[in-house]
Amino acid sequence: MTTNYCRMIMNQKIQTENYFFTGDLALATAISLYYPLEVIDRTNPARAEFLFKREQGLDNIIENFWRKELQVDALTYFSQLKLIKARLYESQQKSSMDYMMARKETDK
């Protein structure tokens, strides 16, 4: 997902009842095996928020995760975790680059 698309989504008024937010990387990874990760919100540089559109069955996955009843293939989970981390760090690097470019423009 491109940075501009993420900004567009985050700038819109998102009805929170239609989305599930979590800062838990392990939970976000488990959910993303079943539902697409809509946005990684890096507004707070100290903590990322993972945003999922609420769909039927999402609450069951969350409940099963916390009850330790959700069963997934270990290799599939690990691969998904690596993908999410790559997206997380990619967005983090882009945010840093945007900040540095903005500072250069103001220094001129």
C-alpha positions as CSV (number, residue, x, y, z in Angstrom):
1,M,0.0,0.0,0.0
2,T,1.5,3.3,-0.9
3,T,2.2,6.1,1.5
4,N,-0.2,8.5,-0.2
5,Y,-3.0,5.9,0.0
6,C,-2.3,5.5,3.7
7,R,-2.4,9.2,4.3
8,M,-5.6,9.5,2.4
9,I,-7.3,6.8,4.6
10,M,-5.9,8.3,7.8
11,N,-7.0,11.8,6.8
12,Q,-10.6,10.7,6.2
13,K,-12.9,10.4,9.2
14,I,-12.8,6.7,9.9
15,Q,-15.8,5.4,11.7
16,T,-14.1,3.4,14.4
17,E,-17.0,0.9,14.8
18,N,-16.2,-0.3,11.3
19,Y,-12.5,-1.0,12.0
20,F,-10.5,-2.9,14.6
21,F,-7.2,-1.3,15.9
22,T,-4.5,-3.1,17.7
23,G,-0.9,-2.3,18.7
24,D,-0.1,-5.9,19.3
25,L,2.1,-7.3,16.5
26,A,1.4,-10.9,17.3
27,L,-2.3,-10.4,17.2
28,A,-2.1,-8.3,14.0
29,T,-0.1,-11.1,12.4
30,A,-2.7,-13.7,13.3
31,I,-5.6,-11.6,12.1
32,S,-3.8,-10.8,8.8
33,L,-3.7,-14.5,8.0
34,Y,-7.5,-14.2,7.5
35,Y,-8.2,-10.5,6.8
36,P,-6.2,-7.9,4.9
37,L,-4.2,-5.4,6.9
38,E,-5.7,-2.0,5.8
39,V,-3.2,0.4,7.3
40,I,-0.3,0.6,9.6
41,D,-0.8,3.9,11.5
42,R,2.6,5.4,12.5
43,T,1.1,8.7,13.7
44,N,2.6,8.0,17.1
45,P,6.3,7.3,16.4
46,A,6.6,5.2,19.6
47,R,3.8,2.8,18.7
48,A,2.3,1.5,15.5
49,E,-1.4,0.7,15.2
50,F,-2.6,-2.0,12.9
51,L,-6.0,-1.3,11.3
52,F,-8.4,-4.0,10.1
53,K,-11.8,-3.6,8.5
54,R,-14.4,-5.2,10.7
55,E,-15.9,-8.2,9.0
56,Q,-17.9,-11.2,10.0
57,G,-15.8,-13.7,12.0
58,L,-13.1,-11.1,13.0
59,D,-14.2,-11.1,16.7
60,N,-14.0,-14.9,16.8
61,I,-10.4,-14.8,15.6
62,I,-9.5,-12.2,18.2
63,E,-11.2,-14.2,21.0
64,N,-9.6,-17.5,19.9
65,F,-6.2,-15.8,19.8
66,W,-6.4,-14.5,23.4
67,R,-7.8,-17.8,24.6
68,K,-4.8,-19.6,22.9
69,E,-7.3,-21.6,20.8
70,L,-6.3,-20.2,17.4
71,Q,-4.4,-22.8,15.5
72,V,-2.2,-21.7,12.5
73,D,0.7,-23.3,10.7
74,A,3.9,-22.1,12.3
75,L,5.8,-21.5,9.0
76,T,2.8,-19.5,7.6
77,Y,2.6,-17.4,10.7
78,F,6.3,-16.7,10.7
79,S,6.3,-15.7,7.0
80,Q,3.4,-13.4,7.6
81,L,5.2,-11.8,10.6
82,K,8.2,-11.1,8.4
83,L,5.9,-9.4,5.8
84,I,4.2,-7.2,8.4
85,K,7.6,-6.3,9.9
86,A,8.9,-5.3,6.5
87,R,5.8,-3.1,5.9
88,L,6.2,-1.6,9.4
89,Y,9.9,-0.7,8.9
90,E,9.3,0.4,5.4
91,S,6.6,2.9,6.5
92,Q,9.0,3.9,9.4
93,Q,11.8,4.7,7.0
94,K,9.5,6.6,4.6
95,S,8.3,8.7,7.6
96,S,11.9,9.5,8.5
97,M,12.7,10.4,4.9
98,D,9.7,12.6,4.6
99,Y,10.7,14.4,7.8
100,M,14.3,14.9,6.6
101,M,13.1,16.2,3.2
102,A,10.7,18.7,4.9
103,R,13.6,19.9,7.2
104,K,15.8,20.5,4.1
105,E,13.0,22.5,2.4
106,T,12.6,24.7,5.5
107,D,16.3,25.2,5.9
108,K,16.6,26.8,2.4
